[in-house]
Every structure is written in structure tokens, then in C-alpha cells.
Amino acid sequence: MRQTQQQIILPLLDCLENQGGKVHTRDLYEAVATKCSIPEEEQARTIHLNGREVNVYQRSVRWAQQRAKLMGLASPTGRGEWVLTGKGKDALRQAAPGIVITIFTTSMGVALFGRAEEAVAHIEDGSVNLLMTSPPYPLLREKQYGNKHAAEYLDWLMRIAEKWPRKIARDGSIVLNLGDAWNSGEPTLSLYQERLLVRLEDELGWKLCMRYAWHNPAKMPAPAEWVTVRRVRVKPSLEQLYWLAPNDEPYADNRNVLVPYSEAMKSRIASGGENGGLRPSGHQLAAGAFDMDNGGAIPGNLIIASNTSSNSAYIRGCREQNLPVHPARFPRELPEHFIKLTTKPGHTVYDPFCGSLQTGEVAEDLGRHWIGSDYTLEYLYGAATRFPNAQFQRGSMNDFRQQGALF
């Protein structure tokens, strides 16, 4: 597959790093061609330009060098050599602005290396049935996976969210997992979630379908200052999930998420249902109510799931490849519930802040297509351990491929 000039930038930076950070342009031609699997005939192709014959591939490499220079990722030494800058080294780990690369694919999905606000442009309009994600929470201190401070968080997320509805099917859903943020220097909570919901409705026209709470019994007692030191607050064990409709009424079927009946309900069904009468709550029940076995009970909007895995296949895979384990993974139960509730087999699920790609793994297990994007390369290669049949260009963390279509 022919590589565009834009697609050569990151492989070019990788070649610079692999050869000690300084490489002559003539050596970069061969190194980049090998890394991008560019066939010899493509390397040799020429065109006539301004009265002279020009090698198209080498011209693309030189263009990528100049683009990298403008972006501060690499610089020439004046002797035909190019050196990798500190910013360039960072770009190999976190996506540079304007660059989106396909890292791996499966038969059902694709993992994109790029910033959420730019990766979304590579998704077909109207093709996503569920966008489920956990954006980096706004924190007082920035963590390794890219949290923003609460003061700038709302504007940043709104700039990204305004691009999503165009990609969502008319009956598609968006589910956001948001955690609490504490105000600086005091045991009080930021109202950023409430402000976000109001802005999503007032500015973008979204509707709130339902609030969920995720109860994590194993959640750490934090902030430590207020919970374990001064002891003026209790351990916050809930996180919020907001099910939103960005377009029309979203598809949903709660028969796909039924839970087992309680023993009391089983007995009630077996005995022919309710006796009938007025309940203390004011509800009038007819005789025989609740006598039908529907295969399970309709669940509530509280999801109880611990996030304590320490030896999963994903974690073992990351350790074996000396890759970092993503520190903010949510449990399987969260994407499983919403994928079953709001999509059908064959539909597409998108996570713009995919992290360890838990959502993608669950989607594929349930027969849904998936798209995930993240701007930290090492997390994506760790995520690939979830997919035994993941297809890379060359199988190394430092090899990249950009595809023209997602599926």
C-alpha cells in the first residue's frame, strides 16, 4: 500500500531513534522504505517536475523531514544529517497534533494512534451505534495518562464532543463515564459534571436518557487528605455514567440485559403472581401480576463491579512485553451492559479515549465492530495483547501503518 507523505513522519522519527538519533538522509530512504514495507518499484517511481525527473518516494521522505522540522520533531545538522529532538522522542510515545496512524486491526476492529479530536475525522459519518468512553478525569494534579485541570476541562471536552454526533447513527447513543473532581484545598466537589450536562443540552442539543452509578467496592479511600488523614469525608465509591442521545431517540432493548430473578421472585412466579390489592406505596396491583417468567429481571441503574484485577491476560501480556499497564481501566461489566442494551450484533462501538481497549475487547466478544483511539502509543500496544489475532504491519511497537478505510 502506498504511503502518503503525512504517513511517513512517524516511521521517519522511529528510524532516527533506532539509529542513535542522528541519520544521513540517504540512509533514511532505505530505513523508512523497510519500515513502511514500500516495494522496490514504488521506491524507484519517478515523475517529471519542472523540467527534471524526480523520485517520488525520496521526495516524500524529504517532505516528511521538512514537516518534522516545522513541528519541532527533528532538525538538520547542515551536513546532510538529521537529528531527533526531545519533542520528537516524545512524539513516538504520544501522538503529535495532526497525525493519526492505524496501529493494528482485527477482523472486527481497528486501533488508531492519535488525539481524540483528530482521530474522529477518520470515522465514517453515521457509522457508530454506541460511543462509550471514559475521558481522562479533571484532576488537581496531572497524571501520566493526560488528565487536564478542571478549569480547562469543560472547554476541551466540549470541543471534542461537538464532533461526535455527526459520526453517530440517528438512533445511536453516547455513554460517558465521569469521576468526581475535588476542589483545590477543601473537602468539596467540583460541579463540572453538572455544568457539562447543561452545556451538552444547551449548546449541542443532546438529551440525557439516564443516569447510572458504578459502585466500585474496591475503590481507594481518596482524597487521602480528607478521608484517611483528617477523616472528615467517607470513601467515595461511586462513579457516574451518563447515557446521552445526541441525535434522535436511541435504540435500546432492556431484554438484552436481564439479570437473574431473586429467590423471592421465583417463588412469586411459581405461585401464580401477586394476590392483588393496594400497596403502601400507592400502587394498585392486579391479581396475578408478576406471574410471567420473562427470563430475568429488568436491572436497575446501579452497576456493581470491582476493578481489582492484578493478573489478567492483559496485565500479563503487558508485563511480558515490558509495556506499561494502563492505570485507569474500567471493568468489563460497564461496556458489556451498554453494548448489550444499546446495540445489535454487527453494530459499531467507538471509544475515543480507549486506553487499554477494554471496550473493544468486549465489543468483539459480543459480535460488534469496534474502533478505539488513544494518543499514547505504548498503551495501544499493550491493548493489542487482548486480541490474539491482531494484525500489525511488522509486529513491533515502533512500526506503524495508516489505512485509508477502517473496515
N, C-alpha and C positions, 0 to 999 in steps of 0.2 A: 504494500500500500504506500502511495506517495505521501511523503511528509511535507506539510506546509512550513513556511519559514517560522511562523509562530511556534509550531510544534517542536522545532529543533532547539529552542532556547534551553529548556531544562536538561535534555541529554547533553548539550554542549557544556553546561555548567558541571554536569556529572563527570564528563571526560576530563575537564580541568582538575577536578578534585582527585580523581583516580590516578592522575599522573603528577601528583605533587603540588597542584595549584598553579603551575606555570607550563604552558604548552605553546609550541610554534603553530601558526595557522596551518601549515602544510600537513602537520601531524593530526590536527583536529579533523581535517577532511576524512581521513581514514577511520579515526576513532568514532566520530559521530555516525558515519555510514554503517559501521559494525554494530553500534549500539541500537540504531534505528532499523536495522535489517534492510537497508536500502540496496537493491540489487545493482550489480555492476553496470547494466545497461542504463539504469537511471542515473548513476553517478557520472556516466560518460555523455549524457544527453546535452546537446548544445543548441543555442539559438543565435540568430543574427540580430544584434542590437547596436544601433548607432554605427553601422558600417563595420562591425567587427564580430567575430564569433565568441560567444560567451558560454561557459559551462554553467548550466542552470543550477545544479546541485551545489557547486562551490560558491556560486553567487548567493544561494540561500544561507549557507553557513556564514558567509561574511555579513549578510544582513542580520542574522541572529547575533553575531558578535557586536555589531553596532547597536542593536536593540538592547542587548545586555549591558552595554556601556552606558546608554542613556538611562537605564533603570538602576544603575549603580551596582550591578551584579558582577561585572568583570571589567577589566581595563587593560589597554595595550601598554607594553613597555617601551615601544619605539623601535624594537629590533625584530619585529615580526612575531613576537611572543605575546601571549595574553595571560593575565593572572586572575585568579578568582578572589574577589573581595570578601570581606566578612559578611556583608549583606548577601553575597552570592551563596556563601555556605549556609546561611540561614534559609535561603530560598529552596535549598534542596530538602529542607525539613518542613518548611511551611510555604504554602503556595504564594507565589508572587502575584500582585494585582494583575488582572488581565489574562492569566494563564489558567487553563482548565485542561487536565490530562486524564484520559481513561487509564486507570492503573490495572484493573482486572475485570473480567466478566465471568459470568456463569451462564448456564442455559436459561436462567430466569432473571438475571440482573446485571447491573454494572456499577462499579465503584469509581467515582470521579475525584480527582485531586484538584481542589480549587476552592476558592472562597464561596460561601453560600450565595452571596449576592450576584456572583458571576456564573456559577455552575448552573443555576436555574435557567439561564438562557439556552442551554444545550438540551432542554427537555421540550418535547413536542407539546404545543398548546392543547389543552383539553384532554390530556392523556392520563392524568393522575387521579385516581379514585380516592386515595387517602394520603394526606401529608401528615405524618406523625413525627414529632421531633421534640427534643429536649435542648433548647438553646442554652449556651453557657449562661449560668445564672449570674445576675449582677451581684458582685461581692465588694466588700470594703478593701480586700487585698486581692490582687490579680493572681490567679493560679495558672498552672502550666498548660491548661487546655484553652486558654484565651478568654477568660471572663473579662467583661467590661464593668467599670464602676457604674453604680446605679444612676448617677446623674446623667450619663450619656447613653445609658442602655436603651431607653424607650425610643429615642430618635433613631438609633442604629437598627433596632429590631423592626421598627415601622418601615424604614427604607427597604428592608429585605422583604417584609411581609406583603407590601403593596404589589410585589411582582408575582406572588403565588397564585391569586385567583385565576389569572389567565391560563395557568398550567393545569388547573383543577377541572375535572369534568363537571358538568352542570349539576349533577347530583352527588358531587364529591364532598368530602369532609376534611377538616383540619383539626388536629389534636395537638395541643401544646402542653408539655409537662414543665411547670414552673415551680421553683422553690422559693422559700421566703428569703428576704434580704433584710438584715438588721440595720437600723440607723446608727451612724457613727457615734460612739461614745455613750450610748444609752440603751437600756433594755427595751426598746420599742421597735416595731416593724415598719419597714417601708411599705407604702401603698402602691408600689409600682405595678403590681398585678391588676389592681382595680383601675388604675389610670390607663394601663394598656388595653383592657377590655373596653373601656369607654372610647378610647381613640380608634380601636378597630371597628366599632359600630359607627361612631360619628364621622370618622374620616374615610373609612373604606367600605362601610355598609355591611359589615359582617354581622351575623346573628349568633348569639350564644345558644347552642342546643341543650347543653347540660354541663353542670359542674361535677367533677369526680374528685375524690380524695384517694390518694395512695398512702396506706398505712404501712410503714416500714418498721416492724418491731425491733429491728437491729440497728436503727439509726443512732449515730453517735450523739452524746449529750453536748450540743453546741448551740450557741457560742459558749465556750467554757467559762468566760468571764462572768456571765450571768447565771449559768446553770450549775456549774460544779465549783466555782470559786465563791462568788457572793451568794449563790443559791436563792436568787430572787425570781427565777423562772424555772419551769419544768422542761423536760426534754421535748423538743418539737419532733414528733414522729410522723407528721403528715406532710405530704407534698400535694400540690394541686394539679389536676389535669382539666383542661378546658376543651370541650368538644364544640367546634365552631362550624358554621355554614357560610362560606364566602360567596356563594352564588345563590342557588335555589335550595329548596328543601332536600337535604342529603338522603341518599339511600341508607336504610338501616333495617335490620331484622333481628329482634331480640331472641327469636327462636334458635339462633345460631350460638348463643352464649348462655344457654340454660345451665343451671347448677343442680346438683342432686337434691332431691326432696329431703327435708328433715324427717326423722322417725315419726314425729307427730303428724306431719302432713301425709305420710304414707298411711298411717292409721286412719286419718280422716277420709282419704280416698277410698280405702278398703271398706269403711263403714257406710259409704254412700254419701259422704259430704256433710255439710252443716245441717243442723236441725232447723235453722231459720230463726228470725227474730231480730230485735233491735239491739245493737251492741252499745256499750258505754260511750264509744266514740261517736255515736250518732248514725253509724252505717246500718242500713237495713239489709240483712242477708236473707235471701230466699231459701226455702227448704231445698236441700240437695246441692247448694252452692259448693263449689270446690270438690265435686265428685269425679272429675275427669282427670285422668293421668295424661298430661301433655308432654311427658318425657323429662320433666325437670321444672325447677322453679325459676322465675324471672329474677336475675340478680339485682342487687342494689348498686348504687353508685360509689361504693367503697370497695377498693381493691386492696386486699391484704397480701403482701408479698415481701419477704425479706430479701435483702441484697447482700448476702453473706458469702457467696461463692468464693472459694480460695484455691480450688484445684480443678476448675472446669477445663474442658478441652481447649477452650480459647486461651485461658491463662497458661496452661502447659505449653501450648503452641508458641505463645509469645516468648516464654522463657527459653524454650529450645532454640529459638531464632535470635535470642538476645534483643528482643524488641520490647518497648515499654507497654505495660498493660494500661489501658485507658482507665483513669481514676474515677470516672463518673458514669458508670454503666447502670442502666436500669434493668430490672429483672424481666424475664421472658413474659411473665403474666401480663404486663402492661400492653405491649404491642399485640400480643395474642388476642386479648379481649377486643380491642378496637378493630383489628383486621377482620376478625370473625363477624363483628357487629356491623361494620360499615362497608365491607367489600364482598365480592364474589370471587370464586376461583377464576384465574385468568386476568383479574384486575391488576392495577399497578399501584404500588405503595412507594412513597418518596420520603426520605429523611435527609434534609439539607444539612444537618449537623450530626452526621451518622456515627462518629466516634468509633466504637468497636463493632458497629453494624449488627447489633442485636436485632434491630427491626428487620433488616434484610434477611437474616437467617430465619426468623420466624415466618416472614412472608414467603420465602422459598419453601419452607416446610409445609406451609398451608396452600401451596399451589398458586401463589400470586407472584407476579413480576415485581421487581424492586429496583430502585435507584437510590444510591447513597452518595453523598458528597461530604468531604472533610478537607480542611486546609492543612492538616498535619500528616505528612507522608507516612511516618512510622506507624501511626495509628491505623492507617489503611492497610498496610502490610501485615500488621497484627490481626486486623479484622479478617484478612484473607484466610487465616487458619480455621475460620468457621466453615469454609467451603472447600472440601477436599478436591473438587474438580475445577477450582478457579483457574482461569486461563490468563497468564501473563505473556508479555511479548518475549521475554527471555528468562523470567523466573527470578530475577534479582530485584532487591528493593530499589536499586538505582537505575532500573530500566523502565522506560515509560512508553506508552502508546496512546495516541489520540485517535479516536474513531469518529467517523462522520455521522453515524447513526447509533442510537442507543440499543436497539434490538434488531 
